[in-house]
Amino acid sequence: MKKANFHTLSLAYLYLGLMAVLGILAPILANDKPLIAKSENAWHFPFLREGLYEKSDYHWQLNPPIPYGEGSLEYAQSDAISPFDDQSKKAWNQRHWLGTDQLGRDVLTQLIYGCRTAFWVGLGSMLIAFIIGIAVGGFSAYLGDGQLSYTWPKYLFFLLLGILSIIAFTLIPPYQVKGVSTSQLLSPILSICLLIVLLLLIARLLFKRYSDIKSKQFNLPLDLFLNRLIELIDSLPSLLLVIALSALIQGGVASLILIIGLTAWTGIAKLFRAEVLKIKNSPFISSAQSLGFGNSRILFKHILPNALPSVTVAISFGVSSAILAESSLSFLGLGLSGAQASWGAMIASARVDLEAWWVLLFPALAIFLTLLSCHTIGKSIMKQQHT
């Protein structure tokens, strides 16, 4: 039984590694532009150029194994070609090995570029979720409700700084609010900034007049605030939240990674918080505190390495959830644009012609194997931690 589990786990790692390699090398494996070409005076790398490719007379050129790019269309082909149809391509490297869809796009090429999309969305969104979850869970558990004390000026300063950061975040490219231009946002943002400056001036006058308010300190209930924030985000349906943000915010893969990452960090934060609460009462943490080590050194050098193994389980399951969320959004038409390959968009295109079974089968199989591999690795890590 253990041997069978070992083989299953090895296949899971092998499949995910193959998917990562295919995604990284997608422009080299499938492209309608030559990889390397030589003219009379110089060497050229046409596959690195974006946009339409104008064919040139080269003395020598090396073509990719699959001569079809992510956006290559066969306008003369109005029907999907099955992998078993008698195709008009005579050369073996020009054959559509997995057929084409209704627009004449090569299915194998779309699968390979879909690997790249899944790879970046899964890892990128989990990296954002990991950073936010570790920060929120770690500071919430270690600092608690009574270790942070601020005077009123510092409290107002950090509060207004946070408000300004949220406002500035809305203007960071490539995120653009649908239907609203930057010039339309500029006027209310400037008004809010002026209001904040006015509040700071009023607060300064009050602190000068009433010195007891300036020196009074109070404890910041950090753990209570962060726990309520986690509960608030957890109470919202994650997929509906991602759909709502995707309909509002436009962009490419980067905006999709950000949206999924901002909605997937709560599970990591809760797991890491529980581990920090368990570890911070250990004898070696008490020894570090008695030696006078600072909170940041104790948290990042002593607690973080011991609490990270439990988070790896949430990350492995989170990668599969992120890939599934991206596929669902692309299936609904709220994900990536039509020029970018996605497994979910391929499944959505299969609804046009239900007889083109290959357009549905191969991306669905890719999604299934990816989710199965991630869950297999996550369960294996979970068993190792309990033994």
N, C-alpha and C positions, 0 to 999 in steps of 0.2 A: 504493500500500500504506500509506504514511504517512497519507494522507487518510482511508482506511478506519479505521485505528487511532484517528485523532483523533475520528471520528464515534462509534466504539464507546466511547471514553473519555468523550466528552461525554454519551452516553446513560447511562453508568454514574453519572456525577455527577448527572445530571438525575433518575434514578430514586431514588438515595439521598436527594437533596434533597426530592423529592416524598414519600418515605416519612417523612422527618423532619417535614415540614409537616403531613402527615396525622396523625402521632402526637401532635404538640403541640396541634393544633386538633381532636383527636378529640371532646372534650365539646361543641364548638361545631357540628361537622359532623353528629354522630349522637347524639341524646339524646331521651328521651321527656318531657323537661321543656322548657318555653318558655325561650328565651334572655333575652328582655326582656318584662316585663309591667307594665301600669299599672293600678293600682286608683284609687279615688276620691282618695286622699290621698298616694300615694307610688308610686315606681318599684320594681320587684322584679326580681331575677335568679335565678329558680328553678334554673337549670342549675348554679349554684355550690353548691347544697345537696346534701349527701350523704344517702343513705337513700331511703326511699319518698317519693314525691311525691303530695301530696293536691291534687287539682284544685280550683282556686278560680275564682270568677267574676270574671274581669278584664274591664275595659272594652276593653283592647287588648293583644295579645301577639304576639311574633315567635317563630315556631317554627323549629327547625333544619331543614336540607334533608332529613335522614333522621330521621323521628320515632320512632326506636327506640334505646334505650339499651344499654349493655353487658350489663345483666342483664335486659333486657326479654324476657318469655316470653309466648307465646300458648298458654294452657292448653287452649283449644278445638282446637288443631291437634295431632294425634297423629302425623301423618306429615310427612316433609320435603317441602317444596314446591319444585319445580323452577323455574328462572328462566323457563322457557317454558310453565309451566302457566297455566291460566286462573284467576287469583287473584281472590278475592272483593273485594279492595280496589278501589274505584272511583276515588279521587283518585290522580293520577300520583305525588305525593310519598309516598303510603302503600304503594306497591307494593314488594315485595321483589325488587329488581333482580337479585340473585344468588341468590335463593331463600332457604330457611330450612333449619335442621337438624331433627333429630328432636324437639327440645324447643321448637321454634317460635322460635328465635333467628334474627335476621336475619344472613345470612352476610356481607353487605357491612359491617354494623356491626362484626361480630367481626373482620373483616379490618382495619378502620381502627383499632380498639382494639388489635389485635395488632401494628400498626405502632408504637404507643406502647410496648408491652411490649418489642419488639425494639430500639427506639431506646434506651430507658433501660438495658436489660441490656447491649447492645453497647457503648455509650459509657461507662456507669458502671463496668462491670467492667474495661474497658481503661484507664480512668483510674486505678483502684486498681493494676492490673498495671503501668502505666507508672511510677507513683510508687515502688512497691517495686522494680521492675527497675532504674530509674535509680539509686536509692539503693544497692542491693546491688552492681550492676555497677560503678558509679563508685567507691565507696569500696574495693571489692575490688581494682580495677586500680590506682588512684592511690596508695593507702596501702600496699598490698602486705603483706608479712609482717614487715618490719623497722622500720617508721616509728612504730609505736605501742608505747610502753613504759609499763607501769603498776607501781606498787607493789602488794603483796599486799592492803592495805586497800582501795584503789580497785578492784582486780580483784574482790574479794568483794562490794563494794558494788554494782557494775554487774551482777554475776551474779545476786545476790539481787533487785535491782531488776527485772531481766528476768523472773525467775520470778514476782514479784508482779504485773507487768504482764500476763503470760499468764493468771494466775488472775483478775485483775480483768476481763479481756476477756470471760470466759465469762458475766459478769453484765450485760453491756451490752445493753439492749433495742434492737431487737425480737427478739433472738436467744434462743430458748428451747430447751433440750435436751429432746427428745421423751421423755416418761415421767418426767422429773425436774423437780421444782419448785425454786424458788429457796431455799426453807427447807431442803430436803434438801441443797443445795449449801453452805449457809452454815456448817454445823458443820465439815465437813472443811476449808473454806477458812480459818476462824478457827484451826483447829488448825495448819495449815501456816504461817499468819502468825506464830503464837506460836513455832513451831519456828524460823522464820527469825530472829526477834528474839533467841531464845536463842543461836543460832549466832553472831549479831553480837556479843553480849556475851562469848561465849567467845573469839571472835577478838580482841576488844579487849583482854582480859586477857592473851592470849598475846603480842600485840604490845607491850604494856607490859613484859612479863617478858623478852622476847627482842627487843631493839631492832634487832638485825641483820636479823631477818626483816622488820621494819617498813620499813627503808630499802632493802631489796633490790628491784631492779627486774628485770623480764623483758619480752621482746618478745612481743607478741600476734600469733600467726599468723592475721591477719584474712583474707588472701586464701585461705589453705588451708581455713579453716573455712567461708567463704562458698561456695567452689567445691564442697566436699563437700555443703553444704546444697543447692546447685543440682542436683548429680548425684543426690542422694537423692530430691528431688521429681520430677526428670525420669525416674527409674527406675520411678515409679508410673504406671500407666495413668491419664491425666488424666480421661477420661470416667468410669471406675469410681470414681476418687477423688471427683469431683463428685457422683456418684450416692450414694456412701456418706455424704458430708457432708449432702446434701439430705435423706436419710432420717433423719439424726440431728437436724439443726437445722431448726426450724420458723420460719416467718416469711413475709413477702410478697416483693415485688420487691427490697427492700433486702437481705434475707438471701441471695437468689439472686445478686445482683450481687456481694456480698462473697465468696461461695463460689467463683464463677467467677474473680473477680479474684485471689483468694489462690492459685489453681492455675494461672494463666496468665502469671505474671510471669517465669518462668525463661528463656524465649526472648528477651525484651527485655533481661534482665540479661546474658545471654551476648553478645548483639550489642553492647550498650553497653560491656561490659568490653573486648571486642576493639578497639573504636574508641578507648577511653581509653588502652589499652596502646600503640596506634599513635601517638596524638597527644601523649602526655605526654613523649616523647623528642624532640619537635620543638624547633627553635631558639627559637621565641617563648615556649615554656613555660620553657626554661632562662633566658631573659632575665627573665621574670616572677619566677622563683625568686631570681635574682641581685639583683633590686630589693627583695627582702624581702617579697613578697606572701605572705599566708597560704594555707594549703592550701584552705580553703573558698572564698576569692576566686578562686584559680586554677582550682579544679574547676568552680565554678558560672558564672564569668564568662568564662573562656577556653576550657575544655575542653568544657563542656556545649553551647554553641551550635554548635561544630564537629562534635560527635559525634551530635547529634540527628537529622540527615537519614537516617542508616542505620536508626534506630529506627522511623521512620514506616512502613517496609515491614512490620515485625513487627506494628505496630498495625493496619494495614489488614487483614492476614490474621487478626489476633487478634479483630477485631470480628466477622468472619464465623464464626469458631470459637465465639465466645461466643453468637451468635444460634443457631447450630446446636446448641450444648449446651443452651440453654434450651428449644428446640423438642423435643429428644430427651427431656429430663426431663419436660416437660409431656405428651409422648406416652406416657411410661411411668407417668404419674400421680404423679411425684415433684416436679413443678415447682410452679407457682402453683396457687392454689385454683380451684375451679370457677367462682367469681364473677368471676375476672379472665380476660380474653380472651387467648388465645395461639394462634399458628399450629399449634404441635404438638398442643395439646389439640383443635383443630378436626379435625386429621387423625385423632387417636385416636377422636373421636366418629363418624367415618365408618365405623368397623368395625361399628357397630351395624346399619347398613343399607348394604350394599354397592351397592345400586342408586342411592343418592343420590350420584352421581358429582361433583356440584358442591360438596359439602361437602369432598371430598378434593382436587379439582382446584385450586381457587382458592388455598387456603393453601399447597399444595405449590408452585404456580407463584410465589407471593410469596417463599417461602424460596429457591427456585432463583434467581430474579432478584436477590435480595439478595446471596446468596453469589457469584453471577457478577459482580455489580457491584463488590463488595469485592475480589475476586481480580483483576479487570481493572485497578482503580486500583492495587493493590499491584504488579502486574507492570509497569505503566507507570512507577511510581516507581523500581522496580528497574532498568529499562532506562535511565532518565535518570541514575541514579547511576553506571552502568557506562560511559556515553558521555562 
